[in-house]
Amino acid sequence: MKVNRIELNVKITGKGIPFIWGHGLMASMAADDLAGWIAWDHLTDVIRLVRYDARGHGRSEASNDFADYHWSALARDMLALASEVGFERFVAGGQSMGCATSLYAALAQPERIRGLVLMNVPTAWETRGAQTAFYGQMADLIEALGPGALDAMLQQMPAAATTWQYEAHPELMASGAAYFRSLDPQALVRVLRAAQRTDLPPAAELEAIQAPALILAWTDDPGHPVSSAEEVHRRLANSRLLMAHNVGEVSSWTQAIREFVTALPS
C-alpha cells in the first residue's frame, strides 16, 4: 500500500473498532509474530486490526533521508495509513518505536486518536544517551563486518526482550538470530543511524494528550526502562500502567488490550 510515497507492507484483519499497531525498531510484523507477545487472533473479533512494516523495516520500502525515520515522521506514516484504509478515528498502538510513533500521532492529530496502547515505552530523555550510543555501535559493526556480527552481538546483549523471557522461551534466541540474518544491511544501518537522532516528545508536551491510554511495561529491560513508562503514565491524564515481572503476566496483556479497547467511549 502506497503511503507518503513509500510502499508499505500492510496486513488488515478482523472487524470492529479501528486499531493500528506499529512494531519496534529493527523489527517487523513477522518478528512480532515470532515473539508472540500479543495474541492478535484473540482480538480480531472486536477490532479492525491494521498492522504494517514501518518504512525501512520488514518487507516495506526504505527511504534514504534519516529525517524520514524520526518518530514524528513515522507518526505521519501511521496517520496517512489510517486515511488510506478509511479510519477517521482509531486506536493507535505499538511496541517501543511503535509506541513512540503512536504518541507523536496523538500530538499531531489528537482528534483522530480514540485511545492509545503503549507497549514498552523506549528509553527517553535523560536515559536515552546510552541507548543511542548502542545504536551507533551496532551500525558501525554492520558496516564493518555485516549483519552476522550484529547477530553475535545481540546474543550477548538481547535488544528485543528481557532475560527472563529468553530463559522461559530459549527458542526466541534462535528465531531472532535467523531474523537478523535476513535483514538488508544497508537499510538497517540507515534505521540505526536515524534512531540515534530521535527521542520521545518533551515530557511536558505529553500532558496535552487526553485520549485514554493503556501502558504495558516489563522489568529488567534497559532499552525500555520502567522509569520511561512511569513518566509517560504520570504525564498522561487518562492512563493505566500494567507492569509485567514474568512471562505469565506478559501473556495477560492480550486480555488487558481487549478490555481496554471495548471499554473506550465511542
FENQUIPE-V369507 format. One record per pair of residues at least 24 apart in sequence whose C-alpha atoms are under 10 Angstrom apart, sorted by the first residue. I is the first residue (numbers start at 1). GAP is how many residues later the second one is. If there is no record, write none. Layout:
BEGIN
i=I gap=GAP
i=I gap=GAP
END
This chain:
BEGIN
i=1 gap=51
i=1 gap=59
i=1 gap=80
i=1 gap=83
i=1 gap=84
i=2 gap=58
i=2 gap=59
i=2 gap=78
i=2 gap=79
i=2 gap=82
i=3 gap=52
i=3 gap=73
i=3 gap=74
i=3 gap=75
i=3 gap=76
i=3 gap=77
i=3 gap=78
i=3 gap=79
i=3 gap=80
i=3 gap=81
i=4 gap=72
i=4 gap=73
i=4 gap=74
i=4 gap=76
i=4 gap=77
i=5 gap=56
i=5 gap=58
i=5 gap=72
i=6 gap=48
i=6 gap=49
i=6 gap=50
i=6 gap=54
i=6 gap=55
i=6 gap=56
i=6 gap=57
i=6 gap=71
i=7 gap=46
i=7 gap=47
i=7 gap=48
i=7 gap=52
i=7 gap=53
i=7 gap=54
i=7 gap=55
i=8 gap=44
i=8 gap=45
i=8 gap=46
i=8 gap=47
i=8 gap=48
i=8 gap=49
i=8 gap=50
i=8 gap=51
i=8 gap=52
i=8 gap=53
i=8 gap=54
i=8 gap=69
i=8 gap=73
i=9 gap=42
i=9 gap=43
i=9 gap=44
i=9 gap=45
i=9 gap=46
i=9 gap=48
i=9 gap=49
i=9 gap=50
i=9 gap=51
i=9 gap=52
i=10 gap=40
i=10 gap=41
i=10 gap=42
i=10 gap=43
i=10 gap=44
i=10 gap=49
i=10 gap=50
i=10 gap=71
i=11 gap=38
i=11 gap=39
i=11 gap=40
i=11 gap=41
i=11 gap=42
i=12 gap=32
i=12 gap=36
i=12 gap=37
i=12 gap=38
i=12 gap=39
i=12 gap=40
i=12 gap=73
i=13 gap=27
i=13 gap=28
i=13 gap=30
i=13 gap=31
i=13 gap=32
i=13 gap=34
i=13 gap=35
i=13 gap=36
i=13 gap=37
i=13 gap=38
i=14 gap=26
i=14 gap=27
i=14 gap=28
i=14 gap=29
i=14 gap=30
i=14 gap=31
i=14 gap=32
i=14 gap=33
i=14 gap=34
i=14 gap=35
i=14 gap=36
i=15 gap=28
i=15 gap=29
i=15 gap=30
i=15 gap=31
i=15 gap=32
i=15 gap=33
i=15 gap=34
i=16 gap=27
i=16 gap=28
i=16 gap=29
i=16 gap=30
i=16 gap=31
i=16 gap=32
i=16 gap=33
i=16 gap=246
i=17 gap=27
i=17 gap=28
i=17 gap=29
i=17 gap=30
i=17 gap=31
i=17 gap=32
i=17 gap=70
i=17 gap=72
i=17 gap=73
i=17 gap=74
i=17 gap=97
i=17 gap=244
i=17 gap=245
i=17 gap=247
i=17 gap=249
i=18 gap=28
i=18 gap=29
i=18 gap=30
i=18 gap=31
i=18 gap=32
i=18 gap=64
i=18 gap=67
i=18 gap=68
i=18 gap=69
i=18 gap=70
i=18 gap=71
i=18 gap=72
i=18 gap=73
i=18 gap=74
i=18 gap=96
i=18 gap=243
i=19 gap=25
i=19 gap=27
i=19 gap=28
i=19 gap=29
i=19 gap=30
i=19 gap=31
i=19 gap=32
i=19 gap=63
i=19 gap=68
i=19 gap=70
i=19 gap=71
i=19 gap=72
i=19 gap=73
i=19 gap=74
i=19 gap=94
i=19 gap=95
i=19 gap=96
i=19 gap=97
i=19 gap=98
i=19 gap=242
i=20 gap=27
i=20 gap=28
i=20 gap=29
i=20 gap=30
i=20 gap=31
i=20 gap=32
i=20 gap=58
i=20 gap=59
i=20 gap=61
i=20 gap=62
i=20 gap=67
i=20 gap=70
i=20 gap=71
i=20 gap=72
i=20 gap=73
i=20 gap=74
i=20 gap=78
i=20 gap=82
i=20 gap=96
i=20 gap=97
i=21 gap=28
i=21 gap=29
i=21 gap=30
i=21 gap=31
i=21 gap=32
i=21 gap=57
i=21 gap=70
i=21 gap=71
i=21 gap=72
i=21 gap=73
i=21 gap=74
i=21 gap=77
i=21 gap=78
i=21 gap=80
i=21 gap=81
i=21 gap=95
i=21 gap=96
i=21 gap=97
i=22 gap=28
i=22 gap=29
i=22 gap=30
i=22 gap=31
i=22 gap=32
i=22 gap=52
i=22 gap=53
i=22 gap=56
i=22 gap=70
i=22 gap=71
i=22 gap=72
i=22 gap=73
i=22 gap=74
i=22 gap=75
i=22 gap=76
i=22 gap=77
i=22 gap=78
i=22 gap=79
i=22 gap=80
i=22 gap=96
i=23 gap=28
i=23 gap=29
i=23 gap=30
i=23 gap=31
i=23 gap=34
i=23 gap=70
i=23 gap=71
i=23 gap=72
i=23 gap=73
i=23 gap=74
i=23 gap=75
i=23 gap=76
i=23 gap=78
i=23 gap=96
i=24 gap=29
i=24 gap=30
i=24 gap=33
i=24 gap=70
i=24 gap=71
i=24 gap=72
i=24 gap=73
i=24 gap=74
i=24 gap=75
i=24 gap=76
i=24 gap=77
i=24 gap=95
i=24 gap=96
i=24 gap=98
i=24 gap=136
i=25 gap=29
i=25 gap=31
i=25 gap=32
i=25 gap=70
i=25 gap=71
i=25 gap=72
i=25 gap=73
i=25 gap=97
i=25 gap=134
i=25 gap=135
i=25 gap=163
i=25 gap=166
i=25 gap=167
i=25 gap=170
i=26 gap=28
i=26 gap=30
i=26 gap=31
i=26 gap=32
i=26 gap=71
i=26 gap=133
i=26 gap=134
i=26 gap=153
i=26 gap=154
i=26 gap=157
i=26 gap=161
i=26 gap=162
i=26 gap=163
i=26 gap=165
i=26 gap=166
i=27 gap=26
i=27 gap=27
i=27 gap=29
i=27 gap=30
i=27 gap=31
i=27 gap=68
i=27 gap=70
i=27 gap=133
i=27 gap=149
i=27 gap=152
i=27 gap=153
i=27 gap=156
i=28 gap=24
i=28 gap=25
i=28 gap=26
i=28 gap=27
i=28 gap=28
i=28 gap=29
i=28 gap=30
i=28 gap=31
i=28 gap=32
i=28 gap=151
i=29 gap=24
i=29 gap=25
i=29 gap=28
i=29 gap=29
i=29 gap=30
i=30 gap=28
i=30 gap=29
i=30 gap=149
i=31 gap=27
i=31 gap=129
i=31 gap=144
i=31 gap=145
i=31 gap=148
i=31 gap=149
i=32 gap=63
i=32 gap=128
i=34 gap=137
i=34 gap=138
i=34 gap=141
i=34 gap=142
i=34 gap=145
i=35 gap=125
i=35 gap=126
i=35 gap=130
i=35 gap=134
i=35 gap=136
i=35 gap=137
i=35 gap=138
i=35 gap=140
i=35 gap=141
i=36 gap=136
i=36 gap=215
i=37 gap=58
i=37 gap=124
i=37 gap=210
i=37 gap=213
i=37 gap=214
i=37 gap=215
i=37 gap=216
i=37 gap=217
i=38 gap=212
i=38 gap=213
i=38 gap=214
i=38 gap=215
i=38 gap=216
i=38 gap=217
i=38 gap=219
i=39 gap=212
i=39 gap=213
i=39 gap=214
i=39 gap=215
i=39 gap=216
i=40 gap=214
i=40 gap=218
i=41 gap=213
i=42 gap=212
i=42 gap=213
i=42 gap=216
i=43 gap=211
i=43 gap=212
i=43 gap=214
i=43 gap=215
i=43 gap=218
i=44 gap=214
i=45 gap=213
i=46 gap=212
i=46 gap=215
i=46 gap=216
i=47 gap=43
i=47 gap=44
i=47 gap=211
i=47 gap=214
i=47 gap=215
i=48 gap=39
i=48 gap=42
i=48 gap=43
i=49 gap=41
i=49 gap=42
i=50 gap=31
i=50 gap=32
i=50 gap=35
i=50 gap=42
i=51 gap=42
i=51 gap=43
i=52 gap=26
i=52 gap=29
i=54 gap=24
i=54 gap=43
i=54 gap=44
i=55 gap=132
i=55 gap=136
i=56 gap=127
i=56 gap=128
i=56 gap=130
i=56 gap=131
i=56 gap=132
i=56 gap=133
i=56 gap=134
i=56 gap=135
i=57 gap=126
i=57 gap=127
i=57 gap=130
i=57 gap=131
i=57 gap=134
i=58 gap=121
i=58 gap=124
i=58 gap=125
i=58 gap=126
i=59 gap=124
i=61 gap=126
i=62 gap=124
i=62 gap=125
i=62 gap=126
i=62 gap=128
i=62 gap=129
i=63 gap=124
i=63 gap=127
i=63 gap=128
i=64 gap=122
i=64 gap=123
i=64 gap=126
i=64 gap=127
i=65 gap=125
i=65 gap=126
i=65 gap=129
i=66 gap=124
i=66 gap=125
i=66 gap=126
i=66 gap=127
i=66 gap=128
i=66 gap=129
i=66 gap=130
i=66 gap=131
i=66 gap=132
i=67 gap=127
i=67 gap=128
i=67 gap=130
i=67 gap=131
i=68 gap=123
i=68 gap=126
i=69 gap=121
i=69 gap=122
i=69 gap=123
i=69 gap=124
i=69 gap=125
i=69 gap=126
i=69 gap=128
i=69 gap=129
i=70 gap=27
i=70 gap=30
i=70 gap=31
i=70 gap=121
i=70 gap=124
i=70 gap=125
i=70 gap=126
i=70 gap=127
i=70 gap=128
i=70 gap=129
i=70 gap=130
i=71 gap=26
i=71 gap=27
i=71 gap=28
i=71 gap=29
i=71 gap=30
i=71 gap=31
i=71 gap=32
i=71 gap=33
i=71 gap=34
i=71 gap=123
i=71 gap=124
i=71 gap=126
i=71 gap=127
i=71 gap=128
i=71 gap=129
i=71 gap=130
i=72 gap=28
i=72 gap=29
i=72 gap=30
i=72 gap=31
i=72 gap=32
i=72 gap=33
i=72 gap=35
i=72 gap=36
i=72 gap=126
i=72 gap=127
i=72 gap=128
i=72 gap=129
i=73 gap=28
i=73 gap=31
i=73 gap=32
i=74 gap=24
i=74 gap=26
i=74 gap=27
i=74 gap=28
i=74 gap=30
i=74 gap=31
i=75 gap=24
i=75 gap=25
i=75 gap=26
i=75 gap=27
i=75 gap=28
i=75 gap=29
i=75 gap=30
i=75 gap=31
i=75 gap=32
i=75 gap=33
i=75 gap=34
i=76 gap=25
i=76 gap=26
i=76 gap=28
i=76 gap=29
i=76 gap=32
i=76 gap=33
i=77 gap=24
i=77 gap=28
i=78 gap=24
i=78 gap=26
i=78 gap=27
i=79 gap=25
i=79 gap=26
i=79 gap=27
i=79 gap=29
i=79 gap=30
i=79 gap=33
i=79 gap=34
i=82 gap=30
i=87 gap=25
i=88 gap=24
i=88 gap=25
i=88 gap=26
i=89 gap=24
i=89 gap=25
i=89 gap=26
i=89 gap=177
i=90 gap=24
i=90 gap=25
i=90 gap=26
i=91 gap=24
i=91 gap=25
i=91 gap=26
i=91 gap=120
i=91 gap=121
i=91 gap=122
i=91 gap=170
i=91 gap=173
i=92 gap=24
i=92 gap=25
i=92 gap=26
i=92 gap=121
i=93 gap=24
i=93 gap=25
i=93 gap=26
i=93 gap=120
i=93 gap=121
i=93 gap=122
i=94 gap=24
i=94 gap=25
i=94 gap=26
i=94 gap=27
i=95 gap=24
i=95 gap=25
i=95 gap=26
i=95 gap=27
i=95 gap=121
i=95 gap=122
i=95 gap=129
i=96 gap=24
i=96 gap=25
i=96 gap=26
i=96 gap=27
i=96 gap=64
i=96 gap=121
i=96 gap=127
i=96 gap=128
i=97 gap=24
i=97 gap=25
i=97 gap=98
i=97 gap=102
i=97 gap=103
i=98 gap=24
i=99 gap=101
i=99 gap=116
i=99 gap=117
i=100 gap=24
i=100 gap=98
i=100 gap=99
i=100 gap=100
i=100 gap=101
i=101 gap=99
i=103 gap=97
i=103 gap=98
i=103 gap=103
i=103 gap=106
i=103 gap=129
i=104 gap=96
i=104 gap=97
i=104 gap=102
i=104 gap=105
i=106 gap=100
i=106 gap=102
i=106 gap=103
i=106 gap=104
i=106 gap=105
i=107 gap=94
i=107 gap=98
i=107 gap=99
i=107 gap=100
i=107 gap=101
i=107 gap=102
i=107 gap=103
i=110 gap=98
i=110 gap=99
i=110 gap=100
i=110 gap=101
i=111 gap=99
i=111 gap=100
i=112 gap=99
i=113 gap=96
i=113 gap=97
i=113 gap=98
i=113 gap=99
i=114 gap=96
i=114 gap=97
i=114 gap=98
i=114 gap=99
i=114 gap=147
i=114 gap=150
i=114 gap=151
i=114 gap=152
i=115 gap=95
i=115 gap=96
i=115 gap=97
i=115 gap=98
i=115 gap=99
i=115 gap=123
i=115 gap=124
i=115 gap=145
i=115 gap=146
i=115 gap=149
i=115 gap=150
i=116 gap=93
i=116 gap=95
i=116 gap=96
i=116 gap=97
i=116 gap=98
i=116 gap=99
i=116 gap=123
i=116 gap=144
i=116 gap=145
i=117 gap=95
i=117 gap=96
i=117 gap=97
i=117 gap=98
i=117 gap=99
i=117 gap=122
i=117 gap=123
i=117 gap=140
i=117 gap=143
i=117 gap=144
i=118 gap=95
i=118 gap=96
i=118 gap=97
i=118 gap=98
i=118 gap=99
i=118 gap=111
i=118 gap=114
i=118 gap=115
i=118 gap=121
i=118 gap=123
i=119 gap=95
i=119 gap=96
i=119 gap=97
i=119 gap=98
i=119 gap=99
i=119 gap=105
i=119 gap=110
i=119 gap=122
i=119 gap=123
i=119 gap=134
i=120 gap=41
i=120 gap=95
i=120 gap=96
i=120 gap=97
i=120 gap=98
i=120 gap=99
i=120 gap=101
i=120 gap=103
i=120 gap=104
i=120 gap=105
i=120 gap=106
i=120 gap=108
i=120 gap=109
i=120 gap=123
i=121 gap=79
i=121 gap=94
i=121 gap=95
i=121 gap=96
i=121 gap=97
i=121 gap=102
i=121 gap=103
i=121 gap=104
i=121 gap=105
i=121 gap=106
i=121 gap=107
i=121 gap=108
i=121 gap=109
i=121 gap=110
i=121 gap=111
i=122 gap=77
i=122 gap=78
i=122 gap=95
i=122 gap=99
i=122 gap=100
i=122 gap=101
i=122 gap=102
i=122 gap=103
i=122 gap=104
i=122 gap=105
i=122 gap=106
i=122 gap=107
i=123 gap=76
i=123 gap=77
i=123 gap=98
i=123 gap=99
i=123 gap=100
i=123 gap=101
i=123 gap=102
i=123 gap=103
i=123 gap=104
i=123 gap=105
i=123 gap=106
i=124 gap=74
i=124 gap=75
i=124 gap=76
i=124 gap=77
i=124 gap=78
i=124 gap=79
i=124 gap=99
i=124 gap=100
i=124 gap=101
i=124 gap=103
i=124 gap=104
i=124 gap=105
i=124 gap=107
i=124 gap=108
i=125 gap=74
i=125 gap=75
i=125 gap=76
i=125 gap=77
i=125 gap=78
i=125 gap=103
i=126 gap=102
i=127 gap=95
i=127 gap=96
i=127 gap=97
i=127 gap=98
i=127 gap=100
i=127 gap=101
i=128 gap=68
i=128 gap=70
i=128 gap=71
i=128 gap=72
i=128 gap=94
i=128 gap=95
i=128 gap=96
i=128 gap=97
i=128 gap=100
i=129 gap=67
i=129 gap=70
i=130 gap=92
i=130 gap=93
i=131 gap=64
i=131 gap=65
i=131 gap=91
i=131 gap=92
i=131 gap=93
i=132 gap=60
i=132 gap=61
i=132 gap=62
i=132 gap=63
i=132 gap=64
i=132 gap=65
i=132 gap=66
i=132 gap=67
i=132 gap=91
i=133 gap=62
i=133 gap=63
i=134 gap=58
i=134 gap=62
i=134 gap=89
i=135 gap=54
i=135 gap=56
i=135 gap=57
i=135 gap=58
i=135 gap=59
i=135 gap=60
i=135 gap=61
i=136 gap=53
i=136 gap=56
i=136 gap=57
i=136 gap=58
i=136 gap=59
i=136 gap=60
i=137 gap=55
i=137 gap=56
i=138 gap=50
i=138 gap=51
i=138 gap=54
i=138 gap=55
i=139 gap=46
i=139 gap=47
i=139 gap=49
i=139 gap=50
i=139 gap=51
i=139 gap=52
i=139 gap=53
i=139 gap=54
i=140 gap=49
i=140 gap=52
i=140 gap=53
i=141 gap=48
i=142 gap=43
i=142 gap=44
i=142 gap=46
i=142 gap=47
i=143 gap=42
i=143 gap=43
i=143 gap=45
i=143 gap=46
i=146 gap=35
i=146 gap=38
i=146 gap=39
i=146 gap=40
i=147 gap=30
i=147 gap=33
i=147 gap=34
i=147 gap=35
i=147 gap=36
i=147 gap=37
i=147 gap=38
i=147 gap=39
i=147 gap=41
i=147 gap=42
i=148 gap=29
i=148 gap=30
i=148 gap=32
i=148 gap=33
i=148 gap=34
i=148 gap=37
i=149 gap=32
i=150 gap=27
i=150 gap=30
i=150 gap=31
i=150 gap=35
i=151 gap=25
i=151 gap=26
i=151 gap=27
i=151 gap=28
i=151 gap=29
i=151 gap=30
i=152 gap=25
i=152 gap=28
i=154 gap=26
i=158 gap=63
i=158 gap=65
i=159 gap=62
i=159 gap=63
i=159 gap=64
i=159 gap=65
i=160 gap=61
i=160 gap=63
i=160 gap=64
i=161 gap=57
i=161 gap=58
i=161 gap=59
i=161 gap=60
i=161 gap=61
i=161 gap=62
i=161 gap=63
i=162 gap=56
i=162 gap=57
i=162 gap=58
i=162 gap=59
i=162 gap=60
i=162 gap=61
i=162 gap=62
i=162 gap=83
i=162 gap=84
i=162 gap=85
i=163 gap=56
i=163 gap=57
i=163 gap=58
i=164 gap=55
i=164 gap=56
i=164 gap=57
i=164 gap=81
i=164 gap=82
i=164 gap=83
i=165 gap=80
i=165 gap=81
i=165 gap=82
i=165 gap=83
i=165 gap=85
i=166 gap=81
i=167 gap=80
i=168 gap=78
i=168 gap=79
i=169 gap=78
i=200 gap=28
i=200 gap=32
i=203 gap=25
i=203 gap=28
i=203 gap=29
i=203 gap=31
i=203 gap=32
i=203 gap=33
i=204 gap=28
i=204 gap=31
i=204 gap=32
i=205 gap=30
i=205 gap=31
i=206 gap=25
i=206 gap=26
i=206 gap=27
i=206 gap=28
i=206 gap=29
i=206 gap=30
i=206 gap=31
i=207 gap=25
i=207 gap=26
i=207 gap=27
i=207 gap=28
i=207 gap=29
i=207 gap=30
i=207 gap=31
i=208 gap=27
i=208 gap=28
i=208 gap=29
i=209 gap=26
i=209 gap=27
i=209 gap=28
i=209 gap=29
i=210 gap=26
i=210 gap=27
i=210 gap=28
i=210 gap=29
i=211 gap=25
i=211 gap=26
i=211 gap=27
i=211 gap=28
i=211 gap=53
i=212 gap=24
i=212 gap=25
i=212 gap=26
i=212 gap=27
i=212 gap=28
i=212 gap=48
i=212 gap=49
i=212 gap=52
i=212 gap=53
i=213 gap=24
i=213 gap=25
i=213 gap=26
i=213 gap=27
i=213 gap=28
i=213 gap=47
i=213 gap=48
i=213 gap=51
i=214 gap=24
i=214 gap=25
i=214 gap=26
i=214 gap=27
i=214 gap=28
i=214 gap=42
i=214 gap=43
i=214 gap=46
i=214 gap=47
i=215 gap=24
i=215 gap=25
i=215 gap=26
i=215 gap=27
i=215 gap=28
i=215 gap=42
i=216 gap=24
i=216 gap=25
i=216 gap=26
i=216 gap=27
i=216 gap=28
i=216 gap=34
i=216 gap=37
i=216 gap=40
i=216 gap=41
i=217 gap=24
i=217 gap=25
i=217 gap=26
i=217 gap=27
i=217 gap=28
i=217 gap=33
i=217 gap=36
i=218 gap=24
i=218 gap=25
i=218 gap=26
i=218 gap=27
i=218 gap=28
i=218 gap=29
i=218 gap=31
i=218 gap=32
i=219 gap=24
i=219 gap=25
i=219 gap=26
i=219 gap=27
i=220 gap=24
i=220 gap=25
END
